[in-house]
């Protein structure tokens, strides 16, 4: 029995040590405040000043460029809010377009850019078409499709002709403009004559 006493005492001390360690760990966890998981809210987590974003096509050629004075990134939806944006589309076989506004919202991945406040897009003139300008309070750009549209009132100036309406869509790839609800249209005489000459040349036999 005396030979076993030291062994029993050692086991009791070991058990007490284990219990004391468990109690210390439990007490520490309960007494030290643990930060809860961070809530993802619509608050910016980063910003950039005087930035430039460039996207390219499959061949590596730059097709779209977005400049701005200040941009904020929002982690909850991976979007950007931009001040003084300038969006340029320069695709092969399509006229260059330049869009500006007071502010802009760019969705995740850059699929949609919503230009807000004094929104203006200018399509440069080509050998076939005169310059085109569209102004509205909101212009929505689809960079991958080279399309701009709005559901708000818009003023369209094509050369010396003007058109006011509510709702507009312009496809730069095929240079097609659709105005949903026209309220005021002024077509210049030069453009009317040019259109008639074009139609006459199409109707004449080869």
C-alpha positions in Angstrom: 0.0 0.0 0.0 2.8 2.4 0.9 4.4 1.6 -2.5 1.2 2.7 -4.3 0.7 5.9 -2.3 3.2 8.0 -4.4 1.5 6.8 -7.6 -2.0 7.7 -6.3 -0.7 11.1 -5.2 0.9 11.7 -8.6 -2.3 10.8 -10.4 -4.4 13.1 -8.2 -1.9 16.0 -8.8 -2.1 15.4 -12.5 -5.9 15.4 -12.4 -5.9 18.6 -10.4 -3.5 20.1 -13.0 -5.7 19.1 -15.9 -8.8 20.5 -14.1 -7.0 23.8 -13.3 -5.8 24.2 -16.9 -9.4 23.6 -18.3 -10.8 26.1 -15.8 -8.2 28.7 -16.8 -8.9 28.3 -20.5 -12.7 28.5 -19.9 -12.3 31.5 -17.7 -10.1 33.3 -20.2 -12.6 32.6 -23.0 -15.5 34.0 -21.0 -13.6 37.0 -19.7 -11.9 38.2 -22.9 -14.3 39.8 -25.4 -14.2 38.1 -28.8 -15.0 40.3 -31.8 -18.1 39.2 -33.6 -18.0 38.4 -37.3 -17.7 41.6 -39.3 -21.0 42.7 -40.9 -20.7 43.4 -44.6 -22.4 46.7 -45.1 -22.6 49.2 -48.0 -19.6 51.2 -46.8 -16.5 51.8 -48.8 -13.4 49.7 -47.9 -11.0 51.4 -50.3 -10.6 54.3 -52.6 -8.5 55.6 -55.5 -7.8 59.1 -56.8 -7.1 60.1 -60.4 -7.5 56.5 -61.6 -7.7 54.8 -64.9 -9.4 51.4 -65.7 -8.8 49.7 -69.1 -10.5 46.6 -70.5 -9.3 44.7 -73.5 -10.7 42.3 -76.1 -9.5 38.8 -76.8 -6.6 40.0 -78.8 -5.3 42.3 -76.0 -6.4 45.5 -77.7 -7.8 48.2 -75.4 -11.5 48.7 -76.1 -12.9 50.6 -73.1 -11.3 53.1 -70.7 -12.7 54.6 -67.6 -11.1 57.6 -65.9 -12.2 59.4 -62.8 -11.1 61.9 -60.1 -12.2 59.7 -57.2 -13.6 56.2 -56.8 -14.9 54.3 -53.8 -15.2 50.5 -53.7 -18.0 48.8 -51.8 -17.4 45.2 -50.7 -21.0 44.1 -50.2 -21.8 44.2 -54.0 -18.3 44.8 -55.4 -19.4 48.1 -57.0 -17.8 51.4 -57.4 -19.0 55.0 -56.9 -17.0 57.4 -59.1 -16.7 61.2 -59.2 -16.1 63.0 -62.5 -16.1 59.9 -64.6 -15.0 59.8 -68.3 -15.8 56.6 -70.2 -14.3 56.0 -73.6 -15.2 53.3 -76.1 -12.8 52.7 -78.9 -13.6 49.5 -80.8 -12.5 48.5 -84.2 -15.2 49.1 -86.9 -17.1 51.5 -84.5 -16.9 55.2 -84.0 -15.2 56.4 -80.8 -17.6 57.5 -78.1 -16.8 59.6 -75.0 -19.2 59.8 -72.1 -19.0 62.2 -69.1 -21.1 63.0 -66.0 -20.9 64.3 -62.5 -20.9 60.9 -60.9 -21.2 57.2 -61.9 -22.0 53.8 -60.5 -20.2 50.8 -61.9 -21.5 47.4 -61.1 -19.4 44.4 -60.2 -17.3 43.3 -63.2 -17.9 46.6 -65.0 -20.9 45.2 -66.9 -23.0 48.4 -66.4 -21.9 52.0 -65.8 -24.7 54.4 -64.8 -23.7 58.0 -65.5 -25.6 60.4 -63.3 -25.9 64.2 -63.4 -25.2 66.2 -66.6 -24.7 62.9 -68.4 -23.4 63.4 -71.9 -22.2 61.0 -74.6 -20.5 62.2 -77.8 -20.0 59.9 -80.8 -17.3 61.2 -83.2 -18.2 62.0 -86.8 -17.2 59.5 -89.5 -17.1 59.6 -93.2 -20.6 58.3 -93.4 -22.2 59.9 -90.3 -22.2 63.2 -88.6 -21.3 63.6 -84.9 -24.0 62.5 -82.4 -24.5 64.0 -78.9 -26.9 62.7 -76.3 -27.6 64.5 -73.0 -29.8 63.4 -70.1 -29.8 63.3 -66.3 -29.0 59.6 -66.5 -27.2 57.5 -69.2 -26.6 53.8 -68.7 -23.6 52.3 -70.6 -23.2 48.6 -71.4 -19.5 48.6 -72.3 -19.3 45.0 -73.6 -22.3 45.6 -75.9 -21.2 49.1 -76.9 -24.7 50.3 -76.1 -26.0 53.4 -74.2 -29.6 53.9 -73.1 -31.8 55.9 -70.7 -35.4 55.8 -69.5 -35.2 59.6 -68.7 -35.9 62.6 -70.9 -33.0 63.0 -73.4 -31.8 65.5 -76.0 -30.2 64.0 -79.1 -28.3 66.2 -81.5 -27.2 64.5 -84.8 -25.4 67.0 -86.9 -27.8 69.9 -87.3 -30.9 67.9 -86.4 -32.3 67.7 -82.8 -34.6 65.3 -81.1 -36.2 65.4 -77.7 -37.9 62.4 -76.1 -38.2 60.2 -73.2 -36.4 56.9 -73.3 -33.5 56.4 -75.8 -31.2 53.5 -76.9 -28.2 53.8 -79.1 -26.2 50.8 -80.4 -22.8 52.0 -81.5 -21.9 48.8 -83.3 -24.7 49.3 -85.9 -25.0 53.0 -85.3 -28.7 52.7 -84.6 -30.6 55.2 -82.5 -34.1 54.5 -81.1 -36.1 57.1 -79.2 -39.1 55.6 -77.3 -41.3 58.7 -77.0 -40.5 61.7 -79.2 -41.8 65.1 -78.2 -39.9 67.5 -80.5 -38.0 66.7 -83.7 -36.1 69.1 -86.0 -34.5 67.6 -89.0 -32.0 69.8 -91.0 -32.6 70.3 -94.7 -29.1 69.0 -95.5 -29.7 65.7 -93.8 -33.1 65.3 -95.5 -31.5 65.9 -98.9 -28.6 63.5 -98.1 -31.2 60.8 -97.1 -33.1 61.4 -100.3 -29.9 61.1 -102.4 -29.0 57.9 -100.6 -32.4 56.4 -101.3 -32.3 57.5 -105.0 -28.9 55.8 -105.5 -30.3 52.6 -103.9 -33.4 52.7 -106.2 -31.5 53.4 -109.4 -30.6 50.4 -111.6 -26.9 49.4 -111.7 
